[in-house]
Amino acid sequence: MHRFKDLEIWKLSRQLCSQIYLTTSNFPDNEKFGLTNQLRRASVSVPSNIAEGCSRSSDKDFSRFLEIAIGSLYEIETQLLIAFDLGYINQTKLDELLFNLDIIIKMTSKFRSTLKI
């Protein structure tokens, strides 16, 4: 078992989640149950799946939760691009969030490849 609070991928994904919440707080009210909700739920699922995976007794199980977290990261990327297309976020904010996403995706993929499955 791993201690999730010690994992850099968990720490970074928590920060990303906070960034997503702050960013979506500026979205139009009519997106409250649409894109805002989708982005927030996906961003919360990343550190949550990392934490839950840490509780598993095998690396194979943990790897599956990391795979789910990576899927959520790609979901966030897609939703951010849609938010940009709709004019909800500007290019600078998009670039910042995509940069952070890319770091977490690479780190999580690399960490996942070190597990003995």
Secondary structure, 3 states (H helix, E strand, C coil): CCCHHHCHHHHHHHHHHHHHHHHHCCCCHHHCCCHHHHHHHHHHHHHHHHHHHHCCCCHHHHHHHHHHHHHHHHHHHHHHHHHHHCCCCCHHHHHHHHHHHHHHHHHHHHHHHHCCC
